[in-house]
Each structure stands twice: as structure tokens, then as C-alpha cells.
Amino acid sequence: MDLLRFATAGSVDDGKSTLIGRLLYDSKAIFEDQLESVERTSRDRGFEYTNLALLTDGLRAEREQGITIDVAYRYFATPNRKFIIADTPGHIQYTRNMVTGASNADLALVLVDARHGLVEQTRRHAFLVSLLRVPHLVVCVNKMDLVDYDQEVYERIRQEFLGFATKLTTPDLQVIPISALAGDNVVERSTNMPWYDGPSLLHHLENIHVASDRNLQDPRLPVQYVIRPHSDDYHDYRGYAGQVVGGVLKPGDEVMVLPSGMTSRIKRIDTADGPVEEAFSPMSVTVLLEDDLDVSRGDLICRPHNKPTVAQNLSAMVSWMTDAPLKPGQRIYVKHTTRTARAIVKKLHYRLDVNSLHRDESAGQLGLNEIGRVDLRVAQPLFVDDYARNRQTGGFVLVDEATNVTVGAGMVMNAD
């Protein structure tokens, strides 16, 4: 059974947490005591209905204000598929949390309030989903019950979003009219909207094809750990463990280890369940080579004629996530796959207004939740692909040297 990771996005009070609560409730993925707790809290707070948003909004501040602050992860499964949901906040000051939740998602759900249509934060989140190269986008026109299930309202919002989406990189787009509170078109098709002939949301999530989204052309295995058991049973065992982040690896394949450039062939590929005949993303494996090479954490195994760029100069889109601004000349750590290196910010090309997509080339720094094009010089080589080609080898995290706190996330646009 395959896994689908998806993130919710959209403006404040568009009903993201309620939608996830409805999905969990209607797919029978919550326990009786959880439901009793939510019903009790709903009564205590004076709601005339069971507030399903309380299933994901677990922080006291979230429940009191009726908003989402942190990213809440929830797991559920149907007979057809497993799901991991990232419920991300809608407020502008929590944009960094939304970036975190959507960074490894296969699909993004962008919610639109049918009464208000597209607002600034809807456009902001749709752009961020596009920037993060989330391959599938579902726009849920929510609260259709509050506009009397009017087809004209739905069509107007749909056409407006399709017009905005022409500026974005969205390979796959679906628009679904729903009511998260009433359950229309969430798990079952709604009888209140006979004019809509598309799938329900859960049917779409269960049947969307995500296996082909992964990069299967460029074999990439960042080495996380070298396994040497030193036991009599495995006296000469030397395996290189890590998660495959691209391509397909098979026993007998000729491979190259970076940065040394030494080549060998794969002798065997082990997993927790025993040897396998091929490994592909996102499998965690241990690769044994025919030759004894000097390989350690931070190295990368690839094919000799299909190598990533070995780069010390990175040009990247950076999402800044802390109060202290990012400025040229700043020293910082770059965490890329299993490799960490010191870096210096060489240049800030522009700050991007994610609402108008205007580039402010006069910007001298990046503030909290801002995004811009930045040049970095790294102290030791990194093995990168463009983010558009591979989200794992093209993405990196920025870490503060003094505090060891994550302060930003980057997407490689160009490297040398």
C-alpha cells in the first residue's frame, strides 16, 4: 500500500483544520475517546455542533483563538492508501511553518472560502506550493453550504484561480467544491451539488498517481552511515547506508563515489527485510561495493555518467525563518542531504513579493517569512541538482552558527 503525503494551505478561517477533522471522522480514523473529548470541548465552548477542527488544533492557544499556529501532522489510512497530513497555519506570520509542512508533500490542498474568494494569503500559499515544486495541487472551494451551493460562485472562483495558476508551476490541478463542516464532497459525493460531476476529495486523494513524480533517472545515494559490524558472522562486512533520493540502483551497476571520483560496482543491496534486486527513492538501504573504497558520511554514490554538480557556489531561492535578518556577508551553516558545510552569503539578488510576484532588487536583507534569490559560497563542495529536477539533492537547510537553530530553507536554482 503506497503512501501519500499532503499539506493543507490557504488563508485564516478557510476551514483547513475542519476539513482534516472531517476526513478523519468520515473515514473512521479516530478513536471513540478522541471523539468524546472533542464533543465535550465543543459543548464547553458553546458550539452548537461538534467542532472537528479540534482534532488537529491541539495547542491551547490554537483552541482558544480558533486558529492553527504550529504544523500538526496526522496519520490515517483507507483500504486503498496510507496518508500523512500536514495541517499548516494560514496566518501570514506563520508562513515559515507552511513552508516546513509543504516541503516534502506529494500534494497540496489549498482551501478557498466560497464567500470571500481568492484573498492575498490564498495566492501566497499557492505560490509557495509552486515554488516548493509540490507536484499536485487540489483547490477546495470550501463553505459551499454558506452560499447555498451556488454553481456560479464556484465557477467564478475556479476561473479566477485558473487565471492566477498560469503564472505558477503547477503540473496537476483539480478544483473541488466542498463543505468541510457538512461533509459535502469530502468523502462521499454530495447530493446538494448535482451540477458538479467530478470526484469527491477522498476519492481523488486515493487515486492520484504519485510514483511517477519521483526522479527515477538520476541515481543518488547520500551516505549517512558506514556499517562495520566487527562480528565473526560479518567479519568483512562494509556497507554504506542511506536513503535513496533519486534514480534506481541495482547489483552489478557501475557507480562512482563523490567527492573522490573512485568507481566500483554494487555487490549487494541490503534492507531491513533482507537483500533486494533494486533500490529506488525513498527506500532506506545499505549498499555493498565490490572494491574497498574510502567512503564516509556526507559522500554520495551515483553513476559515473550521471553525476550531480559538484559545487561550492550556489544560487538559490531562500525562505528566511527567523527574526534576525539575512544579510550579505553573513556566515552560516548549510545542511545538504547528509553533508554539512560552512558558507558565507555572497549576494542578495532580490526579495520576492509573493503576492504580486514583483522582484525588489533594492532589498538589502531578508526578514522573517521573506523569500529571495541568494548567492552562497560554501567552504567544501556539495553534490547538488537543480531543485526543479530533484527536491532532495536540490534542497538545503540553513543553520545559525552560534545557536545551531534552523533559520532558513533553500532551493538550488543554479550551481557551479
C-alpha positions in Angstrom: 0.0 0.0 0.0 1.6 3.3 -1.0 1.8 6.5 1.0 0.6 10.0 0.1 1.9 13.0 2.0 -0.2 16.1 1.6 -0.3 19.5 3.2 -3.2 21.9 3.7 -2.8 25.6 2.8 -4.9 28.7 2.5 -6.0 31.8 4.4 -7.1 32.1 8.0 -10.6 30.6 8.7 -10.9 28.9 5.3 -11.6 25.6 7.2 -8.3 23.6 6.9 -8.4 22.0 10.3 -12.2 21.3 10.0 -11.6 19.6 6.6 -8.9 17.3 8.1 -11.2 16.6 11.1 -13.9 15.7 8.6 -11.6 13.4 6.6 -10.5 11.6 9.9 -14.1 11.4 11.2 -15.8 10.2 8.0 -13.0 7.7 7.2 -13.4 6.3 10.8 -9.7 7.1 11.6 -10.3 8.5 15.1 -10.9 6.7 18.4 -14.1 7.0 20.4 -12.4 8.7 23.3 -10.9 11.3 20.9 -14.4 12.0 19.5 -15.8 12.2 23.1 -13.1 14.7 24.1 -13.8 16.9 21.0 -17.6 16.7 21.6 -17.1 17.7 25.3 -14.8 20.6 24.4 -17.2 21.7 21.7 -20.0 21.8 24.3 -17.9 23.6 26.8 -17.0 26.3 24.3 -20.7 26.9 23.4 -20.6 25.4 19.8 -23.9 24.0 18.5 -22.1 21.3 16.6 -19.0 19.0 17.1 -16.1 21.2 16.1 -13.9 18.7 14.2 -11.1 21.3 13.9 -10.2 20.5 17.5 -8.9 17.1 16.3 -5.8 18.8 14.8 -5.6 22.1 16.7 -4.0 20.6 19.8 -2.2 23.6 21.3 -4.2 25.5 24.0 -3.5 28.9 22.2 -4.9 27.3 18.9 -8.1 26.1 20.6 -8.7 29.4 22.4 -8.2 31.5 19.3 -9.7 29.0 16.8 -6.6 29.1 14.6 -3.7 26.9 13.7 -0.2 28.0 14.8 2.2 25.0 14.5 2.2 22.4 11.8 0.1 19.4 13.0 0.8 16.0 11.5 -1.9 13.4 11.4 -1.8 9.9 10.0 -4.7 7.9 8.7 -5.3 5.1 6.2 -8.1 3.8 4.0 -8.2 0.3 2.3 -6.5 1.9 -0.7 -3.8 4.1 0.6 -1.9 5.5 3.7 -1.9 9.2 4.3 0.2 11.7 6.3 -1.4 15.1 6.6 0.4 18.3 7.5 -2.1 20.8 8.7 -0.3 24.2 8.2 -1.3 27.6 9.6 -3.0 30.3 7.5 -1.7 33.4 9.2 0.9 35.5 7.4 3.3 35.4 10.4 3.4 31.6 10.3 4.4 31.4 6.6 7.6 29.6 7.6 5.5 26.8 9.2 3.6 26.4 6.0 6.9 26.1 4.0 8.0 23.4 6.5 4.8 21.4 6.2 4.7 21.5 2.4 8.4 21.0 1.7 8.2 17.2 1.4 4.5 16.9 0.4 3.3 15.0 -2.7 0.2 17.1 -2.9 -1.1 20.4 -1.5 -4.7 21.2 -0.6 -5.4 24.9 -1.0 -8.6 26.0 0.6 -10.7 28.9 -0.6 -13.7 30.3 1.4 -16.6 30.4 -1.1 -17.9 33.7 0.5 -14.6 35.6 0.1 -13.0 34.0 -3.0 -9.2 34.3 -3.6 -7.6 36.5 -1.0 -3.9 37.6 -0.6 -2.9 34.6 1.6 -4.5 32.1 -0.8 -2.3 33.5 -3.6 0.7 33.5 -1.2 0.3 29.8 -0.3 -0.4 28.8 -3.9 2.8 30.5 -5.0 4.8 28.8 -2.2 3.4 25.4 -3.2 4.6 26.2 -6.7 8.0 27.4 -5.5 8.4 24.2 -3.5 7.6 22.1 -6.6 4.7 20.2 -5.0 3.6 18.1 -8.0 -0.1 18.0 -7.4 -2.4 20.8 -6.3 -6.1 20.5 -5.2 -8.1 23.7 -4.7 -11.1 23.1 -2.4 -13.8 25.7 -2.6 -15.0 25.3 1.0 -18.1 26.5 2.8 -20.4 26.0 -0.2 -23.2 25.5 2.3 -22.9 29.2 3.3 -23.5 30.3 -0.4 -26.4 27.8 -0.9 -24.3 25.5 -3.0 -24.4 28.1 -5.8 -22.6 26.9 -9.0 -22.0 30.4 -10.2 -19.9 31.2 -7.0 -17.9 28.0 -7.6 -17.3 28.7 -11.3 -16.2 32.3 -10.6 -13.6 31.2 -8.0 -12.5 28.4 -10.3 -11.9 30.6 -13.3 -10.1 33.2 -11.1 -7.7 30.6 -9.7 -7.1 29.1 -13.1 -6.1 32.5 -14.3 -3.7 33.0 -11.4 -2.3 29.5 -11.9 -1.0 30.4 -15.3 1.8 32.3 -13.5 2.7 29.2 -11.4 4.4 25.9 -12.0 1.5 23.5 -11.3 1.7 20.3 -13.3 -1.6 18.9 -12.0 -4.5 21.0 -10.8 -8.0 19.9 -9.6 -10.8 22.1 -8.2 -13.4 20.6 -5.9 -16.4 22.3 -4.3 -16.9 21.1 -0.7 -18.4 21.8 2.7 -16.0 20.5 5.4 -18.5 21.3 8.1 -21.4 19.4 6.5 -19.2 16.8 4.7 -20.3 17.6 1.1 -17.9 16.1 -1.5 -15.3 15.3 1.2 -15.6 11.5 1.5 -18.9 10.9 -0.4 -20.3 12.8 -3.5 -22.7 15.5 -2.5 -26.4 15.4 -3.4 -26.5 19.2 -2.8 -24.3 19.9 -5.8 -25.7 17.8 -8.7 -24.1 20.2 -11.1 -20.6 19.0 -10.1 -19.6 15.8 -11.9 -16.0 15.4 -10.6 -14.7 13.1 -7.8 -15.0 13.6 -4.1 -11.9 14.8 -2.3 -11.0 11.4 -0.7 -11.6 9.6 -4.0 -9.2 12.0 -5.7 -6.6 11.6 -2.9 -6.9 7.8 -3.0 -6.5 7.5 -6.8 -3.9 10.2 -7.7 -0.8 8.7 -9.1 2.4 9.8 -7.3 5.0 7.1 -8.1 5.9 8.8 -11.4 6.6 12.1 -9.6 9.9 10.8 -8.2 13.1 11.2 -10.1 14.0 7.8 -11.4 16.6 9.0 -13.9 19.4 10.2 -11.7 20.7 7.6 -9.2 21.6 9.4 -5.9 22.5 7.8 -2.5 23.9 10.2 0.1 25.9 8.1 2.6 24.5 8.5 6.1 26.5 5.9 7.9 29.2 3.2 7.3 28.2 -0.1 8.7 31.0 -2.3 10.0 29.6 -4.9 12.5 33.1 -6.3 13.6 31.5 -9.7 14.4 32.5 -13.2 13.4 29.4 -13.6 11.3 30.0 -10.4 9.3 33.8 -10.2 9.6 34.4 -8.4 6.2 31.0 -6.6 6.0 31.4 -3.0 4.9 28.1 -1.4 3.9 27.2 2.2 3.1 23.7 3.1 4.5 21.4 5.9 3.4 18.1 6.8 1.8 17.9 6.7 -2.0 16.9 10.2 -3.1 16.8 9.6 -6.9 17.1 7.0 -9.7 17.4 3.2 -9.4 20.3 1.2 -8.1 20.9 -2.5 -8.9 23.6 -5.1 -8.0 26.2 -5.1 -10.8 25.7 -1.3 -11.6 28.9 0.7 -12.0 28.9 3.5 -9.5 31.1 6.5 -8.6 31.7 7.9 -5.1 31.9 11.6 -4.7 34.0 13.6 -3.9 36.8 11.1 -4.5 35.6 10.1 -8.0 36.6 6.5 -7.4 34.4 3.9 -9.2 33.3 0.4 -8.3 30.3 -1.9 -8.8 27.5 -2.7 -6.5 27.9 -6.2 -5.0 24.7 -6.3 -3.0 21.9 -4.1 -1.7 20.6 -4.9 1.8 17.5 -3.6 3.6 15.9 -4.3 7.0 13.9 -7.1 5.3 16.9 -8.7 3.5 18.6 -8.2 0.1 16.8 -6.6 -2.8 17.4 -6.6 -6.5 16.8 -2.9 -6.9 16.6 0.2 -4.8 14.8 3.5 -5.6 13.5 6.6 -3.8 12.5 6.8 -0.9 14.0 3.4 0.2 16.5 3.2 3.0 19.2 0.7 2.1 22.7 -0.5 2.7 24.9 -0.8 -0.4 28.0 -3.1 -0.5 30.6 -2.4 -3.2 33.0 -4.9 -4.9 36.0 -2.8 -4.0 37.2 -1.4 -0.7 36.9 2.4 -1.2 37.3 5.2 1.3 33.6 6.2 1.8 32.3 8.1 4.7 29.2 10.1 5.9 28.5 13.0 3.6 29.8 11.2 0.4 27.4 10.5 -2.4 27.1 7.4 -4.6 25.9 8.0 -8.2 26.6 6.7 -11.7 29.8 7.7 -13.5 28.0 9.2 -16.5 25.2 10.8 -14.5 26.7 12.9 -11.7 25.3 15.8 -9.8 27.0 19.2 -10.0 30.0 19.3 -7.6 29.6 22.9 -6.4 30.9 25.5 -4.0 28.9 28.4 -5.4 25.1 28.1 -5.0 22.4 30.4 -6.3 19.2 29.6 -4.6 15.7 30.8 -3.6 15.8 31.1 0.2 12.8 31.2 2.6 14.0 33.0 5.8 12.6 31.7 9.0 13.9 33.8 11.9 13.6 37.3 13.3 17.3 38.3 12.8 17.5 39.2 9.1 19.7 37.5 6.4 22.3 39.9 5.1 25.2 39.7 2.6 28.5 38.8 4.3 26.7 36.7 6.9 28.3 33.4 7.9 26.1 30.4 8.2 26.0 26.5 8.1 24.4 24.7 5.1 22.9 21.3 5.8 22.5 19.5 2.4 21.5 15.8 2.3 24.0 14.2 4.8 26.6 16.8 4.4 27.1 20.0 6.5 29.4 22.8 5.4 30.1 26.4 6.4 29.1 29.1 4.0 29.0 32.8 3.5 26.2 34.9 1.9 27.8 36.5 -1.1 24.9 38.4 -2.6 21.1 39.1 -2.3 19.8 39.5 -5.8 16.2 40.4 -4.9 13.5 40.0 -2.4 10.3 38.4 -3.9 6.9 39.8 -3.1 4.9 36.6 -3.1 1.6 38.4 -3.6 2.4 40.3 -6.7 5.5 38.2 -7.7 7.4 41.5 -8.0 11.2 41.3 -7.6 12.5 44.1 -5.3 16.2 44.3 -6.4 16.9 47.2 -4.0 16.4 45.0 -0.9 19.4 44.8 1.4 18.2 42.0 3.6 15.7 39.2 4.0 13.4 39.4 7.1 11.2 36.8 8.8 9.0 34.9 6.4 10.5 36.6 3.3 11.8 34.9 0.2 14.6 36.0 -2.1 17.3 34.9 -4.5 20.6 34.5 -2.7 24.2 33.5 -3.7 26.2 31.4 -1.3 29.8 30.4 -1.2 30.3 27.0 0.5 33.6 26.0 2.2 33.5 22.5 0.9 31.9 21.0 -2.2 28.2 20.0 -2.2 26.7 17.5 -4.7 23.6 19.2 -6.0 21.0 19.0 -8.7 18.6 21.9 -9.6 15.6 21.8 -7.2 13.2 21.5 -10.1 14.9 18.2 -11.1 15.3 16.7 -7.6 13.8 18.2 -4.4 16.2 16.2 -2.2 19.5 17.0 -3.7 18.3 20.4 -4.7 17.1 21.5 -1.3 19.0 22.5 1.8 18.6 23.9 5.3 20.4 27.0 6.7 21.6 26.7 10.3 22.8 29.5 12.6 26.5 29.1 13.5 26.1 30.3 17.1 22.8 28.8 18.2 22.5 25.7 15.9 18.9 26.8 15.2 17.4 26.3 11.7 17.0 29.7 10.2 16.1 29.1 6.6 15.4 26.7 3.8 16.8 26.9 0.2 16.1 25.6 -3.2 19.0 25.4 -5.7 18.4 27.2 -8.9 21.9 27.2 -10.3 25.3 25.9 -9.1 28.9 25.7 -10.1 
